[in-house]
Amino acid sequence: MTTLSGVAGQPIAHSLSPLIHRAWIKTAGLNADYRAFGPADEAAFEALVAEGRSGALRGLNVTAPFKAAALAVADEVSETARLCGSANLLIFEGGRVRADSTDGEGLMAALAEQASELAVAGRPVVILGAGGAARAAAAALKGAGADVAVLNRTVERAEVLAGDLGIRVAAPEAVGEAALVVNALSAPPEIDGVSLRSDAVLMDMTYRPLLTPFLAAGRARGLTVVDGLAMLIGQARPSFRAFFDIEPPAVEVRALALAELGEAS
């Protein structure tokens, strides 16, 4: 019997997750598949989860706009997902649903890969945004010992996030003091690149385009930049382990993803 997992979101055609997971599945020789599901609305998403409960699916990665709904439908919620207020991973077992969030693990893996000299413990970090992605980043970085602050246009949202996670609300000038600035906004942030530290690391959680305007401005200043594709692959690894109970095999999935994006390696 083929073990079926996948990713659920709307829109979903752009997702690179099937490409990544299928490459690992093929190399590992598994009788498995990983598909993209595009529920039209939350009711359709809940119907997909019901299929999982029935045994038709082993698990789902979940992306916008269903991450909060993924948390709500779960019978068991990890502490990480609870802190994030959303889940990007659902595992179905015996009619029950377990929810977790691997976004933070993906973020830390991306930093280790592309900014290996950065030690965040005790260092000032500013996260731009106050949505689910920002929560995942803040929880992971706080867990790594960073001095985390969140900066958002709507201060009230930043205050709620900061209160929930026990971090600070940043003033705009805090960006210039940060050792790491993480963009968790869907739009390019309005940041004065000149004010950044000369040794600052910039990370963007999106990967379309791979070199976002935020990262391009940082690279032009000679700063270390970390792209969202590294995070996508980093969060996919623990998901693959949860789905198939094995480690992802050694495959150059980044090269495959860059080819799909039309980017140079």
MOFEN-V540525 format. One record per pair of residues at least 24 apart in sequence whose ideal C-beta (glycine too) atoms are under 10 Angstrom apart, sorted by sequence separation. I is the first residue (numbers start at 0). J is the second residue. D is the distance in whole Angstrom. If there is no record, write none. Layout:
BEGIN
I/J/D
I/J/D
END
This chain:
BEGIN
11/35/5
33/57/10
36/60/10
40/64/9
41/65/7
44/68/6
45/69/10
48/72/5
61/85/8
63/87/10
65/89/10
72/96/6
73/97/6
74/98/8
75/99/9
76/100/9
77/101/10
79/103/6
119/143/5
120/144/3
121/145/7
122/146/6
123/147/8
124/148/7
125/149/8
126/150/7
127/151/7
128/152/9
129/153/7
133/157/9
137/161/8
140/164/10
141/165/7
149/173/10
150/174/7
175/199/9
177/201/9
187/211/6
188/212/9
189/213/10
192/216/5
197/221/8
198/222/8
199/223/8
200/224/7
201/225/7
202/226/8
203/227/5
206/230/8
228/252/10
229/253/8
232/256/7
10/35/10
11/36/7
12/37/7
33/58/10
34/59/10
35/60/10
36/61/10
40/65/9
44/69/8
47/72/10
48/73/9
61/86/6
62/87/7
73/98/3
79/104/8
118/143/9
119/144/7
120/145/7
121/146/7
122/147/10
123/148/7
124/149/10
125/150/6
126/151/9
127/152/9
129/154/9
134/159/10
138/163/9
141/166/6
148/173/6
174/199/9
186/211/10
187/212/4
188/213/6
191/216/10
192/217/7
195/220/7
197/222/8
198/223/8
199/224/10
200/225/7
201/226/10
202/227/8
203/228/10
205/230/9
206/231/6
228/253/7
231/256/8
11/37/4
31/57/8
33/59/10
38/64/10
41/67/9
42/68/10
45/71/9
60/86/10
61/87/5
72/98/8
73/99/9
106/132/9
118/144/9
119/145/4
120/146/9
129/155/9
130/156/8
134/160/6
137/163/9
138/164/6
140/166/9
148/174/9
186/212/10
187/213/5
190/216/8
196/222/9
204/230/6
205/231/10
206/232/10
2/29/7
4/31/7
5/32/8
6/33/7
7/34/10
8/35/8
9/36/9
10/37/7
11/38/9
33/60/9
35/62/10
38/65/7
41/68/5
45/72/6
59/86/10
60/87/6
61/88/7
69/96/9
71/98/9
118/145/9
119/146/9
129/156/4
133/160/6
137/164/5
138/165/10
150/177/9
186/213/10
187/214/10
190/217/9
192/219/8
193/220/8
195/222/7
202/229/9
203/230/9
204/231/9
226/253/10
1/29/9
2/30/7
3/31/7
4/32/8
5/33/6
6/34/8
7/35/8
8/36/8
9/37/5
40/68/10
44/72/8
59/87/9
60/88/6
61/89/6
70/98/5
119/147/9
128/156/9
129/157/5
137/165/10
138/166/9
148/176/10
187/215/10
188/216/10
192/220/6
202/230/8
228/256/6
1/30/5
2/31/4
3/32/5
4/33/5
5/34/4
6/35/6
7/36/4
8/37/7
9/38/6
36/65/10
59/88/7
60/89/8
69/98/6
70/99/10
102/131/8
106/135/7
107/136/9
110/139/9
128/157/9
129/158/9
131/160/10
134/163/8
137/166/6
148/177/8
182/211/7
184/213/9
187/216/9
228/257/7
0/30/7
1/31/6
2/32/8
3/33/8
4/34/8
5/35/6
6/36/7
7/37/8
8/38/8
9/39/7
38/68/9
41/71/9
58/88/7
59/89/5
69/99/10
70/100/9
102/132/7
105/135/9
106/136/5
110/140/9
129/159/7
130/160/9
134/164/7
147/177/10
150/180/9
182/212/10
192/222/8
0/31/10
1/32/6
2/33/9
3/34/7
5/36/5
6/37/9
7/38/6
9/40/8
41/72/10
58/89/6
59/90/8
69/100/9
100/131/9
103/134/9
104/135/9
105/136/10
106/137/10
108/139/10
126/157/9
129/160/5
133/164/10
146/177/9
182/213/5
9/41/10
57/89/10
58/90/5
59/91/8
66/98/10
102/134/9
103/135/5
106/138/10
107/139/5
128/160/9
129/161/9
145/177/10
146/178/9
147/179/9
149/181/10
151/183/9
152/184/9
182/214/8
228/260/8
56/89/9
57/90/7
58/91/6
102/135/4
103/136/7
106/139/5
107/140/8
110/143/9
145/178/8
151/184/9
180/213/9
9/43/9
56/90/10
57/91/6
58/92/9
66/100/8
100/134/9
101/135/9
102/136/8
103/137/9
105/139/9
106/140/8
126/160/9
145/179/7
147/181/9
149/183/9
150/184/10
228/262/8
9/44/8
56/91/6
57/92/8
100/135/6
103/138/5
104/139/7
107/142/9
7/43/9
8/44/9
55/91/8
66/102/9
102/138/9
103/139/3
107/143/6
152/188/10
226/262/10
7/44/6
54/91/7
59/96/9
61/98/9
102/139/8
103/140/8
106/143/10
152/189/9
180/217/8
51/89/7
53/91/8
54/92/9
58/96/9
100/138/8
101/139/10
103/141/10
150/188/9
51/90/9
52/91/6
54/93/9
58/97/9
61/100/10
100/139/9
103/142/7
129/168/9
140/179/8
7/47/6
20/60/8
51/91/4
52/92/10
54/94/8
62/102/10
103/143/9
126/166/9
150/190/9
7/48/9
48/89/7
50/91/9
51/92/9
52/93/9
53/94/8
58/99/10
60/101/8
140/181/8
5/47/9
47/89/10
49/91/10
52/94/5
124/166/9
125/167/10
127/169/9
139/181/10
180/222/9
17/60/10
48/91/8
51/94/9
52/95/7
126/169/8
136/179/10
7/51/10
16/60/6
51/95/10
52/96/7
87/131/9
123/167/10
125/169/5
137/181/9
179/223/9
181/225/9
51/96/7
85/130/9
86/131/9
87/132/10
124/169/9
125/170/10
136/181/5
182/227/9
5/51/10
14/60/9
16/62/8
84/130/9
85/131/4
123/169/9
125/171/10
136/182/9
137/183/9
179/225/9
3/50/9
4/51/9
49/96/10
84/131/6
85/132/9
127/174/8
136/183/6
209/256/9
3/51/9
14/62/7
48/96/6
83/131/6
87/135/8
125/173/5
133/181/8
135/183/8
209/257/7
7/56/10
13/62/10
83/132/9
85/134/7
124/173/10
125/174/5
132/181/9
133/182/9
134/183/8
181/230/10
83/133/9
84/134/6
85/135/8
123/173/7
125/175/9
132/182/9
133/183/4
206/256/8
5/56/7
8/59/10
11/62/7
83/134/5
84/135/9
123/174/10
125/176/8
126/177/9
132/183/4
133/184/8
206/257/10
209/260/6
3/55/7
4/56/6
5/57/9
6/58/10
7/59/5
8/60/8
10/62/10
11/63/10
82/134/7
83/135/5
125/177/4
131/183/9
132/184/8
208/260/8
209/261/9
210/262/8
3/56/5
4/57/5
5/58/8
6/59/7
7/60/7
8/61/7
9/62/9
10/63/9
82/135/8
83/136/9
123/176/6
124/177/6
125/178/9
126/179/9
127/180/7
128/181/8
130/183/7
132/185/9
207/260/7
208/261/10
209/262/5
0/54/10
2/56/9
3/57/6
4/58/5
5/59/6
6/60/4
7/61/5
8/62/4
9/63/8
10/64/10
83/137/9
84/138/10
123/177/5
124/178/7
125/179/8
126/180/8
127/181/7
128/182/7
129/183/8
130/184/8
206/260/7
208/262/8
209/263/9
2/57/5
3/58/9
4/59/7
5/60/7
6/61/7
7/62/7
8/63/6
9/64/6
80/135/9
82/137/9
83/138/6
122/177/8
123/178/6
124/179/5
125/180/5
126/181/5
127/182/5
128/183/4
129/184/9
130/185/8
207/262/10
1/57/10
2/58/9
3/59/10
4/60/8
5/61/10
6/62/6
8/64/7
9/65/7
79/135/8
82/138/4
83/139/9
122/178/4
123/179/8
124/180/8
125/181/7
126/182/8
127/183/6
128/184/4
206/262/9
8/65/6
81/138/10
82/139/9
121/178/9
122/179/7
123/180/10
124/181/7
125/182/10
126/183/6
127/184/5
128/185/8
7/65/6
8/66/9
80/138/10
126/184/10
128/186/10
7/66/10
79/138/7
82/141/9
119/178/7
78/138/9
79/139/8
82/142/9
118/178/9
119/179/6
128/188/8
7/68/10
70/131/10
117/178/7
127/188/5
7/69/8
117/179/6
127/189/9
79/142/9
127/190/8
66/130/9
67/131/7
114/178/10
66/131/5
114/179/8
125/190/10
66/132/9
136/202/8
63/130/9
64/131/10
63/131/8
66/134/10
136/204/7
63/132/9
66/135/9
110/179/8
135/204/9
110/181/9
133/204/9
132/204/5
123/196/9
132/205/9
125/199/10
84/159/10
106/181/7
84/160/9
123/199/10
124/200/9
126/202/9
127/203/9
128/204/9
106/183/9
127/204/10
122/200/10
124/202/10
126/204/10
8/87/10
84/163/7
7/87/10
83/163/10
84/164/10
6/87/9
82/163/7
83/164/9
102/183/10
117/198/9
119/200/9
7/89/9
81/163/10
82/164/6
116/198/9
117/199/10
82/165/10
117/200/5
4/88/10
116/200/9
4/89/10
117/202/10
4/90/9
114/200/5
127/213/9
4/91/9
113/200/9
114/201/9
114/202/8
113/202/8
110/200/8
110/202/7
109/202/7
136/230/9
109/204/9
132/227/10
135/230/10
106/202/7
106/204/7
132/230/10
105/204/9
135/234/9
102/204/8
117/223/7
116/223/8
114/222/10
115/223/9
117/225/9
114/223/5
113/223/7
114/224/8
113/224/7
114/225/5
113/225/4
110/223/10
112/225/8
113/226/7
111/225/10
112/226/10
110/225/6
113/228/10
114/229/10
109/225/5
113/229/5
109/226/8
112/229/5
113/230/10
109/227/8
111/229/9
112/230/9
106/225/9
109/228/8
110/229/8
109/229/4
110/230/9
112/232/9
106/227/10
108/229/7
109/230/4
112/233/7
63/185/9
105/227/9
108/230/7
109/231/8
111/233/8
106/229/9
107/230/9
109/232/8
110/233/9
105/229/8
106/230/5
108/232/8
109/233/5
105/230/4
108/233/3
109/234/9
104/230/9
105/231/7
107/233/7
108/234/8
103/230/10
105/232/7
106/233/7
107/234/10
108/235/10
102/230/8
105/233/4
106/234/8
108/236/7
102/231/10
104/233/7
105/234/3
108/237/9
103/233/10
104/234/6
105/235/7
102/233/9
103/234/8
105/236/8
101/233/8
102/234/5
104/236/8
105/237/8
101/234/4
104/237/5
105/238/9
100/234/9
101/235/8
104/238/9
101/236/8
101/237/5
100/237/10
101/238/6
99/237/8
101/239/10
99/238/9
101/240/10
101/241/8
112/253/9
99/241/7
97/241/9
88/234/8
87/234/7
90/238/9
88/237/8
89/238/10
88/238/5
87/238/8
90/241/5
89/241/9
90/242/8
88/241/6
88/242/9
60/234/8
60/235/8
60/238/5
59/238/9
60/239/10
58/238/7
58/239/10
60/241/10
60/242/9
58/241/6
59/242/9
57/241/9
58/242/5
57/242/5
58/243/9
56/242/10
57/243/8
57/244/10
15/206/8
15/207/9
13/206/10
13/207/7
33/235/10
33/238/10
33/239/9
19/228/10
33/242/8
33/243/9
31/242/8
19/231/7
23/235/8
27/239/9
31/243/6
15/228/8
19/232/6
23/236/9
29/242/9
29/243/6
16/231/7
20/235/7
24/239/8
15/231/6
16/232/10
19/235/5
23/239/6
27/243/7
29/245/8
14/231/9
15/232/9
19/236/9
16/234/9
20/238/8
24/242/9
27/245/6
16/235/6
19/238/10
20/239/6
23/242/10
24/243/8
27/246/9
29/248/10
15/235/9
19/239/8
23/243/8
27/247/8
28/248/9
26/247/9
27/248/5
16/238/8
20/242/8
23/245/9
26/248/4
20/243/9
23/246/9
24/247/10
25/248/9
26/249/8
27/250/9
23/247/5
24/248/9
26/250/5
22/247/9
23/248/6
25/250/8
22/248/9
23/249/10
24/250/10
26/252/10
20/247/9
23/250/6
19/247/9
22/250/5
6/235/9
22/251/9
23/252/7
22/252/5
19/250/9
21/252/10
6/238/9
20/252/9
22/254/10
19/252/5
22/255/6
4/238/8
18/252/8
19/253/9
21/255/9
22/256/9
4/239/9
19/255/7
4/241/9
5/242/9
15/252/9
18/255/6
19/256/7
4/242/4
18/256/6
3/242/9
4/243/8
2/242/7
15/255/9
16/256/10
18/258/9
19/259/10
2/243/7
15/256/5
18/259/6
2/244/10
15/257/10
15/259/6
15/260/8
13/259/10
13/260/10
END
